[in-house]
Amino acid sequence: RLKIPLLFGYDVIHGHKTIFPIPLAESCSWDLEAIEKAARVAAIEASALGINWTFAPMVDICRDPRWGRIMEGAGEDPFLGTQIGLARV
């Protein structure tokens, strides 16, 4: 009634319909091309279902294993984290 558009947000951290390895595991490969392709597939699948806001990629540099969401990042190396962030975006 207020004409406010509905915005769907979803965690598309390691795939949507097609599931890929978690980001921390992907970063161990240093295969930026494969990481970029996985992010592209996840984006296409999510947008095809009407999801227009995702909480990915997570580009924090994780150095404290007590943080429960550490698996969503690319590890503790700033260089690798930067390269993976660029590949995902």
Helices and strands as residue ranges (DSSP letters): E 9-10, H 23-27, H 32-48, E 53-54, G 70-72, H 78-88
